[in-house]
Amino acid sequence: MNPTFDDNQLSIEVHILDFKGDIYGKTLEILFIEKLRDEKKFNGPAELIV
């Protein structure tokens, strides 16, 4: 879910380390190794910028 933007559609954010390529629109197989963190609601997009 994306609670900061009130989006209730399930999605997954995946970090692919040491990869350079264009995989937009491709089908991926994702193996879950560990959960990094729980969802967190921010007060707006500005809080997401590091």
CHARMM-style PDB file with segment names, atoms N, HN, CA, C and O in Angstrom:
ATOM      1  N   MET     1       0.845  -1.176   0.000  1.00  0.00      PROA
ATOM      2  CA  MET     1       0.000   0.000   0.000  1.00  0.00      PROA
ATOM      3  C   MET     1       0.897   1.249   0.000  1.00  0.00      PROA
ATOM      4  O   MET     1       2.102   1.148   0.234  1.00  0.00      PROA
ATOM      5  N   ASN     2       0.329   2.378  -0.253  1.00  0.00      PROA
ATOM      6  HN  ASN     2      -0.650   2.459  -0.443  1.00  0.00      PROA
ATOM      7  CA  ASN     2       1.083   3.624  -0.282  1.00  0.00      PROA
ATOM      8  C   ASN     2       0.346   4.646   0.579  1.00  0.00      PROA
ATOM      9  O   ASN     2      -0.346   5.516   0.050  1.00  0.00      PROA
ATOM     10  N   PRO     3       0.489   4.549   1.905  1.00  0.00      PROA
ATOM     11  CA  PRO     3      -0.331   5.354   2.806  1.00  0.00      PROA
ATOM     12  C   PRO     3      -0.098   6.855   2.704  1.00  0.00      PROA
ATOM     13  O   PRO     3      -1.015   7.620   3.005  1.00  0.00      PROA
ATOM     14  N   THR     4       1.070   7.309   2.299  1.00  0.00      PROA
ATOM     15  HN  THR     4       1.814   6.688   2.055  1.00  0.00      PROA
ATOM     16  CA  THR     4       1.329   8.741   2.184  1.00  0.00      PROA
ATOM     17  C   THR     4       0.422   9.383   1.143  1.00  0.00      PROA
ATOM     18  O   THR     4       0.026  10.540   1.285  1.00  0.00      PROA
ATOM     19  N   PHE     5       0.094   8.627   0.092  1.00  0.00      PROA
ATOM     20  HN  PHE     5       0.416   7.687  -0.023  1.00  0.00      PROA
ATOM     21  CA  PHE     5      -0.732   9.152  -0.988  1.00  0.00      PROA
ATOM     22  C   PHE     5      -2.134   8.528  -0.992  1.00  0.00      PROA
ATOM     23  O   PHE     5      -2.845   8.603  -1.994  1.00  0.00      PROA
ATOM     24  N   ASP     6      -2.529   7.914   0.130  1.00  0.00      PROA
ATOM     25  HN  ASP     6      -1.952   7.853   0.944  1.00  0.00      PROA
ATOM     26  CA  ASP     6      -3.845   7.278   0.276  1.00  0.00      PROA
ATOM     27  C   ASP     6      -4.139   6.291  -0.848  1.00  0.00      PROA
ATOM     28  O   ASP     6      -5.272   6.198  -1.319  1.00  0.00      PROA
ATOM     29  N   ASP     7      -3.121   5.561  -1.274  1.00  0.00      PROA
ATOM     30  HN  ASP     7      -2.200   5.636  -0.892  1.00  0.00      PROA
ATOM     31  CA  ASP     7      -3.261   4.554  -2.331  1.00  0.00      PROA
ATOM     32  C   ASP     7      -3.409   3.196  -1.657  1.00  0.00      PROA
ATOM     33  O   ASP     7      -2.517   2.770  -0.923  1.00  0.00      PROA
ATOM     34  N   ASN     8      -4.518   2.518  -1.898  1.00  0.00      PROA
ATOM     35  HN  ASN     8      -5.242   2.864  -2.494  1.00  0.00      PROA
ATOM     36  CA  ASN     8      -4.783   1.226  -1.273  1.00  0.00      PROA
ATOM     37  C   ASN     8      -4.484   0.050  -2.192  1.00  0.00      PROA
ATOM     38  O   ASN     8      -4.869  -1.080  -1.895  1.00  0.00      PROA
ATOM     39  N   GLN     9      -3.802   0.304  -3.307  1.00  0.00      PROA
ATOM     40  HN  GLN     9      -3.489   1.223  -3.548  1.00  0.00      PROA
ATOM     41  CA  GLN     9      -3.439  -0.777  -4.224  1.00  0.00      PROA
ATOM     42  C   GLN     9      -2.114  -1.393  -3.761  1.00  0.00      PROA
ATOM     43  O   GLN     9      -1.146  -0.684  -3.488  1.00  0.00      PROA
ATOM     44  N   LEU    10      -2.095  -2.703  -3.681  1.00  0.00      PROA
ATOM     45  HN  LEU    10      -2.882  -3.279  -3.903  1.00  0.00      PROA
ATOM     46  CA  LEU    10      -0.906  -3.418  -3.237  1.00  0.00      PROA
ATOM     47  C   LEU    10       0.210  -3.274  -4.263  1.00  0.00      PROA
ATOM     48  O   LEU    10      -0.015  -3.461  -5.459  1.00  0.00      PROA
ATOM     49  N   SER    11       1.403  -2.944  -3.805  1.00  0.00      PROA
ATOM     50  HN  SER    11       1.586  -2.792  -2.833  1.00  0.00      PROA
ATOM     51  CA  SER    11       2.564  -2.834  -4.687  1.00  0.00      PROA
ATOM     52  C   SER    11       3.806  -3.287  -3.929  1.00  0.00      PROA
ATOM     53  O   SER    11       3.795  -3.415  -2.705  1.00  0.00      PROA
ATOM     54  N   ILE    12       4.873  -3.525  -4.680  1.00  0.00      PROA
ATOM     55  HN  ILE    12       4.882  -3.421  -5.674  1.00  0.00      PROA
ATOM     56  CA  ILE    12       6.134  -3.971  -4.095  1.00  0.00      PROA
ATOM     57  C   ILE    12       7.248  -3.079  -4.611  1.00  0.00      PROA
ATOM     58  O   ILE    12       7.337  -2.821  -5.811  1.00  0.00      PROA
ATOM     59  N   GLU    13       8.096  -2.608  -3.712  1.00  0.00      PROA
ATOM     60  HN  GLU    13       8.024  -2.817  -2.736  1.00  0.00      PROA
ATOM     61  CA  GLU    13       9.278  -1.840  -4.088  1.00  0.00      PROA
ATOM     62  C   GLU    13      10.479  -2.779  -3.963  1.00  0.00      PROA
ATOM     63  O   GLU    13      10.713  -3.368  -2.908  1.00  0.00      PROA
ATOM     64  N   VAL    14      11.231  -2.910  -5.049  1.00  0.00      PROA
ATOM     65  HN  VAL    14      11.041  -2.432  -5.907  1.00  0.00      PROA
ATOM     66  CA  VAL    14      12.355  -3.840  -5.081  1.00  0.00      PROA
ATOM     67  C   VAL    14      13.634  -3.067  -5.387  1.00  0.00      PROA
ATOM     68  O   VAL    14      13.677  -2.265  -6.320  1.00  0.00      PROA
ATOM     69  N   HSD    15      14.661  -3.311  -4.605  1.00  0.00      PROA
ATOM     70  HN  HSD    15      14.626  -3.962  -3.847  1.00  0.00      PROA
ATOM     71  CA  HSD    15      15.964  -2.703  -4.851  1.00  0.00      PROA
ATOM     72  C   HSD    15      16.857  -3.753  -5.504  1.00  0.00      PROA
ATOM     73  O   HSD    15      17.119  -4.804  -4.919  1.00  0.00      PROA
ATOM     74  N   ILE    16      17.322  -3.465  -6.713  1.00  0.00      PROA
ATOM     75  HN  ILE    16      17.110  -2.611  -7.188  1.00  0.00      PROA
ATOM     76  CA  ILE    16      18.198  -4.388  -7.433  1.00  0.00      PROA
ATOM     77  C   ILE    16      19.601  -3.795  -7.393  1.00  0.00      PROA
ATOM     78  O   ILE    16      19.870  -2.769  -8.019  1.00  0.00      PROA
ATOM     79  N   LEU    17      20.479  -4.439  -6.663  1.00  0.00      PROA
ATOM     80  HN  LEU    17      20.260  -5.272  -6.155  1.00  0.00      PROA
ATOM     81  CA  LEU    17      21.832  -3.916  -6.466  1.00  0.00      PROA
ATOM     82  C   LEU    17      22.739  -4.285  -7.635  1.00  0.00      PROA
ATOM     83  O   LEU    17      22.637  -5.372  -8.203  1.00  0.00      PROA
ATOM     84  N   ASP    18      23.627  -3.359  -7.980  1.00  0.00      PROA
ATOM     85  HN  ASP    18      23.711  -2.476  -7.518  1.00  0.00      PROA
ATOM     86  CA  ASP    18      24.641  -3.576  -9.021  1.00  0.00      PROA
ATOM     87  C   ASP    18      24.025  -4.018 -10.345  1.00  0.00      PROA
ATOM     88  O   ASP    18      24.515  -4.955 -10.975  1.00  0.00      PROA
ATOM     89  N   PHE    19      22.958  -3.350 -10.768  1.00  0.00      PROA
ATOM     90  HN  PHE    19      22.560  -2.588 -10.257  1.00  0.00      PROA
ATOM     91  CA  PHE    19      22.302  -3.687 -12.029  1.00  0.00      PROA
ATOM     92  C   PHE    19      22.159  -2.434 -12.865  1.00  0.00      PROA
ATOM     93  O   PHE    19      21.706  -1.398 -12.377  1.00  0.00      PROA
ATOM     94  N   LYS    20      22.547  -2.531 -14.122  1.00  0.00      PROA
ATOM     95  HN  LYS    20      22.915  -3.372 -14.518  1.00  0.00      PROA
ATOM     96  CA  LYS    20      22.376  -1.421 -15.053  1.00  0.00      PROA
ATOM     97  C   LYS    20      21.677  -1.969 -16.280  1.00  0.00      PROA
ATOM     98  O   LYS    20      22.267  -2.730 -17.047  1.00  0.00      PROA
ATOM     99  N   GLY    21      20.457  -1.598 -16.466  1.00  0.00      PROA
ATOM    100  HN  GLY    21      19.978  -0.980 -15.843  1.00  0.00      PROA
ATOM    101  CA  GLY    21      19.695  -2.081 -17.602  1.00  0.00      PROA
ATOM    102  C   GLY    21      18.302  -1.494 -17.583  1.00  0.00      PROA
ATOM    103  O   GLY    21      17.919  -0.818 -16.628  1.00  0.00      PROA
ATOM    104  N   ASP    22      17.558  -1.746 -18.616  1.00  0.00      PROA
ATOM    105  HN  ASP    22      17.869  -2.296 -19.391  1.00  0.00      PROA
ATOM    106  CA  ASP    22      16.194  -1.252 -18.728  1.00  0.00      PROA
ATOM    107  C   ASP    22      15.242  -2.441 -18.627  1.00  0.00      PROA
ATOM    108  O   ASP    22      15.153  -3.254 -19.547  1.00  0.00      PROA
ATOM    109  N   ILE    23      14.536  -2.536 -17.506  1.00  0.00      PROA
ATOM    110  HN  ILE    23      14.608  -1.875 -16.759  1.00  0.00      PROA
ATOM    111  CA  ILE    23      13.614  -3.658 -17.310  1.00  0.00      PROA
ATOM    112  C   ILE    23      12.175  -3.190 -17.145  1.00  0.00      PROA
ATOM    113  O   ILE    23      11.310  -3.959 -16.728  1.00  0.00      PROA
ATOM    114  N   TYR    24      11.922  -1.925 -17.473  1.00  0.00      PROA
ATOM    115  HN  TYR    24      12.625  -1.300 -17.812  1.00  0.00      PROA
ATOM    116  CA  TYR    24      10.544  -1.429 -17.404  1.00  0.00      PROA
ATOM    117  C   TYR    24       9.676  -2.210 -18.369  1.00  0.00      PROA
ATOM    118  O   TYR    24      10.044  -2.412 -19.527  1.00  0.00      PROA
ATOM    119  N   GLY    25       8.514  -2.652 -17.884  1.00  0.00      PROA
ATOM    120  HN  GLY    25       8.216  -2.488 -16.944  1.00  0.00      PROA
ATOM    121  CA  GLY    25       7.589  -3.416 -18.706  1.00  0.00      PROA
ATOM    122  C   GLY    25       7.924  -4.896 -18.795  1.00  0.00      PROA
ATOM    123  O   GLY    25       7.202  -5.652 -19.444  1.00  0.00      PROA
ATOM    124  N   LYS    26       8.998  -5.317 -18.159  1.00  0.00      PROA
ATOM    125  HN  LYS    26       9.584  -4.703 -17.632  1.00  0.00      PROA
ATOM    126  CA  LYS    26       9.396  -6.726 -18.169  1.00  0.00      PROA
ATOM    127  C   LYS    26       8.778  -7.451 -16.975  1.00  0.00      PROA
ATOM    128  O   LYS    26       8.415  -6.823 -15.981  1.00  0.00      PROA
ATOM    129  N   THR    27       8.662  -8.752 -17.078  1.00  0.00      PROA
ATOM    130  HN  THR    27       8.957  -9.262 -17.886  1.00  0.00      PROA
ATOM    131  CA  THR    27       8.194  -9.575 -15.975  1.00  0.00      PROA
ATOM    132  C   THR    27       9.402 -10.066 -15.189  1.00  0.00      PROA
ATOM    133  O   THR    27      10.356 -10.586 -15.766  1.00  0.00      PROA
ATOM    134  N   LEU    28       9.357  -9.897 -13.864  1.00  0.00      PROA
ATOM    135  HN  LEU    28       8.581  -9.474 -13.395  1.00  0.00      PROA
ATOM    136  CA  LEU    28      10.456 -10.317 -13.000  1.00  0.00      PROA
ATOM    137  C   LEU    28       9.988 -11.391 -12.028  1.00  0.00      PROA
ATOM    138  O   LEU    28       8.821 -11.422 -11.638  1.00  0.00      PROA
ATOM    139  N   GLU    29      10.882 -12.245 -11.651  1.00  0.00      PROA
ATOM    140  HN  GLU    29      11.830 -12.219 -11.968  1.00  0.00      PROA
ATOM    141  CA  GLU    29      10.635 -13.177 -10.551  1.00  0.00      PROA
ATOM    142  C   GLU    29      11.379 -12.620  -9.350  1.00  0.00      PROA
ATOM    143  O   GLU    29      12.584 -12.376  -9.409  1.00  0.00      PROA
ATOM    144  N   ILE    30      10.651 -12.422  -8.264  1.00  0.00      PROA
ATOM    145  HN  ILE    30       9.672 -12.620  -8.216  1.00  0.00      PROA
ATOM    146  CA  ILE    30      11.229 -11.834  -7.065  1.00  0.00      PROA
ATOM    147  C   ILE    30      11.206 -12.865  -5.947  1.00  0.00      PROA
ATOM    148  O   ILE    30      10.162 -13.444  -5.644  1.00  0.00      PROA
ATOM    149  N   LEU    31      12.354 -13.088  -5.342  1.00  0.00      PROA
ATOM    150  HN  LEU    31      13.202 -12.618  -5.588  1.00  0.00      PROA
ATOM    151  CA  LEU    31      12.459 -13.999  -4.202  1.00  0.00      PROA
ATOM    152  C   LEU    31      12.630 -13.153  -2.944  1.00  0.00      PROA
ATOM    153  O   LEU    31      13.546 -12.335  -2.861  1.00  0.00      PROA
ATOM    154  N   PHE    32      11.751 -13.349  -1.974  1.00  0.00      PROA
ATOM    155  HN  PHE    32      11.007 -14.014  -2.042  1.00  0.00      PROA
ATOM    156  CA  PHE    32      11.813 -12.577  -0.740  1.00  0.00      PROA
ATOM    157  C   PHE    32      12.839 -13.186   0.201  1.00  0.00      PROA
ATOM    158  O   PHE    32      12.756 -14.363   0.549  1.00  0.00      PROA
ATOM    159  N   ILE    33      13.801 -12.381   0.606  1.00  0.00      PROA
ATOM    160  HN  ILE    33      13.869 -11.425   0.323  1.00  0.00      PROA
ATOM    161  CA  ILE    33      14.848 -12.825   1.525  1.00  0.00      PROA
ATOM    162  C   ILE    33      14.560 -12.319   2.936  1.00  0.00      PROA
ATOM    163  O   ILE    33      14.625 -13.075   3.906  1.00  0.00      PROA
ATOM    164  N   GLU    34      14.238 -11.018   3.035  1.00  0.00      PROA
ATOM    165  HN  GLU    34      14.186 -10.404   2.248  1.00  0.00      PROA
ATOM    166  CA  GLU    34      13.887 -10.471   4.338  1.00  0.00      PROA
ATOM    167  C   GLU    34      13.106  -9.176   4.164  1.00  0.00      PROA
ATOM    168  O   GLU    34      13.241  -8.484   3.154  1.00  0.00      PROA
ATOM    169  N   LYS    35      12.305  -8.866   5.142  1.00  0.00      PROA
ATOM    170  HN  LYS    35      12.195  -9.428   5.962  1.00  0.00      PROA
ATOM    171  CA  LYS    35      11.543  -7.620   5.148  1.00  0.00      PROA
ATOM    172  C   LYS    35      12.424  -6.545   5.759  1.00  0.00      PROA
ATOM    173  O   LYS    35      12.999  -6.743   6.829  1.00  0.00      PROA
ATOM    174  N   LEU    36      12.533  -5.404   5.082  1.00  0.00      PROA
ATOM    175  HN  LEU    36      12.066  -5.244   4.212  1.00  0.00      PROA
ATOM    176  CA  LEU    36      13.396  -4.340   5.577  1.00  0.00      PROA
ATOM    177  C   LEU    36      12.715  -3.451   6.607  1.00  0.00      PROA
ATOM    178  O   LEU    36      13.329  -3.054   7.597  1.00  0.00      PROA
ATOM    179  N   ARG    37      11.432  -3.138   6.366  1.00  0.00      PROA
ATOM    180  HN  ARG    37      10.934  -3.461   5.562  1.00  0.00      PROA
ATOM    181  CA  ARG    37      10.745  -2.234   7.298  1.00  0.00      PROA
ATOM    182  C   ARG    37       9.245  -2.301   7.069  1.00  0.00      PROA
ATOM    183  O   ARG    37       8.780  -2.782   6.036  1.00  0.00      PROA
ATOM    184  N   ASP    38       8.501  -1.815   8.041  1.00  0.00      PROA
ATOM    185  HN  ASP    38       8.878  -1.424   8.880  1.00  0.00      PROA
ATOM    186  CA  ASP    38       7.050  -1.720   7.927  1.00  0.00      PROA
ATOM    187  C   ASP    38       6.684  -0.470   7.123  1.00  0.00      PROA
ATOM    188  O   ASP    38       7.516   0.410   6.899  1.00  0.00      PROA
ATOM    189  N   GLU    39       5.433  -0.414   6.700  1.00  0.00      PROA
ATOM    190  HN  GLU    39       4.757  -1.128   6.881  1.00  0.00      PROA
ATOM    191  CA  GLU    39       4.945   0.788   6.026  1.00  0.00      PROA
ATOM    192  C   GLU    39       4.940   1.951   7.002  1.00  0.00      PROA
ATOM    193  O   GLU    39       4.750   1.775   8.206  1.00  0.00      PROA
ATOM    194  N   LYS    40       5.153   3.144   6.457  1.00  0.00      PROA
ATOM    195  HN  LYS    40       5.307   3.287   5.480  1.00  0.00      PROA
ATOM    196  CA  LYS    40       5.123   4.346   7.274  1.00  0.00      PROA
ATOM    197  C   LYS    40       4.425   5.439   6.481  1.00  0.00      PROA
ATOM    198  O   LYS    40       4.721   5.641   5.304  1.00  0.00      PROA
ATOM    199  N   LYS    41       3.503   6.142   7.116  1.00  0.00      PROA
ATOM    200  HN  LYS    41       3.262   5.978   8.073  1.00  0.00      PROA
ATOM    201  CA  LYS    41       2.813   7.245   6.455  1.00  0.00      PROA
ATOM    202  C   LYS    41       3.553   8.539   6.769  1.00  0.00      PROA
ATOM    203  O   LYS    41       3.783   8.874   7.931  1.00  0.00      PROA
ATOM    204  N   PHE    42       3.922   9.262   5.709  1.00  0.00      PROA
ATOM    205  HN  PHE    42       3.735   8.990   4.765  1.00  0.00      PROA
ATOM    206  CA  PHE    42       4.579  10.550   5.854  1.00  0.00      PROA
ATOM    207  C   PHE    42       3.534  11.645   5.671  1.00  0.00      PROA
ATOM    208  O   PHE    42       2.453  11.396   5.138  1.00  0.00      PROA
ATOM    209  N   ASN    43       3.858  12.848   6.110  1.00  0.00      PROA
ATOM    210  HN  ASN    43       4.736  13.051   6.543  1.00  0.00      PROA
ATOM    211  CA  ASN    43       2.916  13.971   6.015  1.00  0.00      PROA
ATOM    212  C   ASN    43       2.777  14.519   4.601  1.00  0.00      PROA
ATOM    213  O   ASN    43       1.876  15.317   4.344  1.00  0.00      PROA
ATOM    214  N   GLY    44       3.634  14.117   3.691  1.00  0.00      PROA
ATOM    215  HN  GLY    44       4.366  13.469   3.900  1.00  0.00      PROA
ATOM    216  CA  GLY    44       3.555  14.566   2.305  1.00  0.00      PROA
ATOM    217  C   GLY    44       4.810  14.193   1.550  1.00  0.00      PROA
ATOM    218  O   GLY    44       5.757  13.673   2.141  1.00  0.00      PROA
ATOM    219  N   PRO    45       4.836  14.453   0.237  1.00  0.00      PROA
ATOM    220  CA  PRO    45       5.978  14.081  -0.602  1.00  0.00      PROA
ATOM    221  C   PRO    45       7.307  14.705  -0.160  1.00  0.00      PROA
ATOM    222  O   PRO    45       8.360  14.093  -0.333  1.00  0.00      PROA
ATOM    223  N   ALA    46       7.268  15.906   0.404  1.00  0.00      PROA
ATOM    224  HN  ALA    46       6.412  16.403   0.545  1.00  0.00      PROA
ATOM    225  CA  ALA    46       8.511  16.567   0.824  1.00  0.00      PROA
ATOM    226  C   ALA    46       9.271  15.745   1.867  1.00  0.00      PROA
ATOM    227  O   ALA    46      10.501  15.779   1.900  1.00  0.00      PROA
ATOM    228  N   GLU    47       8.562  15.015   2.710  1.00  0.00      PROA
ATOM    229  HN  GLU    47       7.562  14.987   2.683  1.00  0.00      PROA
ATOM    230  CA  GLU    47       9.220  14.202   3.724  1.00  0.00      PROA
ATOM    231  C   GLU    47       9.888  12.957   3.128  1.00  0.00      PROA
ATOM    232  O   GLU    47      10.713  12.321   3.784  1.00  0.00      PROA
ATOM    233  N   LEU    48       9.535  12.613   1.902  1.00  0.00      PROA
ATOM    234  HN  LEU    48       8.865  13.129   1.370  1.00  0.00      PROA
ATOM    235  CA  LEU    48      10.136  11.440   1.251  1.00  0.00      PROA
ATOM    236  C   LEU    48      11.482  11.776   0.601  1.00  0.00      PROA
ATOM    237  O   LEU    48      12.249  10.870   0.275  1.00  0.00      PROA
ATOM    238  N   ILE    49      11.769  13.040   0.414  1.00  0.00      PROA
ATOM    239  HN  ILE    49      11.146  13.775   0.679  1.00  0.00      PROA
ATOM    240  CA  ILE    49      13.012  13.461  -0.253  1.00  0.00      PROA
ATOM    241  C   ILE    49      14.134  13.482   0.771  1.00  0.00      PROA
ATOM    242  O   ILE    49      14.039  14.119   1.820  1.00  0.00      PROA
ATOM    243  N   VAL    50      15.190  12.773   0.437  1.00  0.00      PROA
ATOM    244  HN  VAL    50      15.268  12.255  -0.415  1.00  0.00      PROA
ATOM    245  CA  VAL    50      16.337  12.699   1.355  1.00  0.00      PROA
ATOM    246  C   VAL    50      17.401  13.657   0.912  1.00  0.00      PROA
ATOM    247  OT1 VAL    50      18.450  13.751   1.548  1.00  0.00      PROA
TER     248      VAL     50
END
